Amino acid sequence: MRIPGKIPIKISPFFYVTAGLIGWLNSMGTSRPIILVLLWIVVIFVSILVHEFGHALTARFFGQNPRIELVALGGLTVQEGKPLRGWREFLVVLNGPLFGFFLFFLSLMLLNTGWFTGAITKAFLQIFIWVNLFWTLVNLVPVLPLDGGQLLRVIFESIWGGKGLRYALFCSMILAGSCAFFFFFVGYFLVGAIFFLFAFQNLAAFRKARIMTDQDRSGDFTLEFKEIEDLLNQNQKEEAIPRLEKMREKTKRGVLYNMATEHLAALRAEEGNFKAVYELLTPLKKHLGPEATLFLHKAAYLQKDFSLALELSGPCFQHFPDPEVALRSAEAAASLKEIEATIGWLKAAHQGGIQNLKEVIEGETFAALRDDPDFEAFLRTISKTN
């Protein structure tokens, strides 16, 4: 569902499913569970929408073009335009919870006036009070990606620059784990599970952030890299290659440097220049994505760096269970006289459907292993199956 406007709104159907589940968990055992579930859905919808408008209206005030998305686990405001930093970003983040507190106080005031005496209306206001107080307080816990964590990140970045993100992620990881155990202990299992998920997300982000630089957080560098990716998507490779090389020269290290290097290596692999692939990717072997790992695995094998090829075999085959990957891994292991690894990878190649495995094993690469008893036993097994 999409609602157009100066601040467009997109609503996922899973948002209603999650809201309904929360309503059902809080309505079981009551006399009117269906009505209460519907009330919960309405309250959650209005509350999260108002919260996100707090972010979006402030971002728009500072010249950005925000849009709101309501997804399964809540809402988010996507800010397009020149990135905000410092106190402006702080206010954009802070105004979400402030709008939530406004809804809480408004609902509390209306309930205390005594104007509303109907059971359903009072239940409606009570749910509004509970949702906006509870969620706003939870949302201010300094754990990313919650608003409290974003405020912590903004403060840390204003003090320590690029390192501030790493410090914020580390603190978020510890606090998220602690909150998960606390909510599990008091019986709020759904909230505990969400914080447990946040802890793992922060751990993964912390590992990636260790290589981030100030250039990675620069809007100009990010925009330039997006332009390069657009060229690649349009198959304008000749224009993209020199810009990728310049991006590497400008950034020197970090996430954008790694991504530019991976793109450049993929282009060199298409050309069949695996020596260049090897030189580009070897220094980044611990930070490569699955496809770049596959390229480096082949490049290391062709450059006869069999130790590196064997090191990458497991991660590579996990993402790309191709018999050719298994065969290259077996040949790399055989060149290093790693008999157990050789047999294991040959079995994987055989199970993957390599037809001429017997002929391959008779090649020079495996000659030094043929006298080994375990290898001889494996050869006999292959002969029987063929």
Helices and strands as residue ranges (DSSP letters): E 2-3, E 9-11, H 13-25, H 33-61, E 65-71, E 74-80, H 86-112, H 119-139, H 147-160, H 163-186, H 189-209, G 215-217, H 219-233, H 237-251, H 255-271, H 274-281, G 282-287, H 290-302, H 306-319, H 323-335, H 339-352, H 357-361, G 364-369, H 373-385
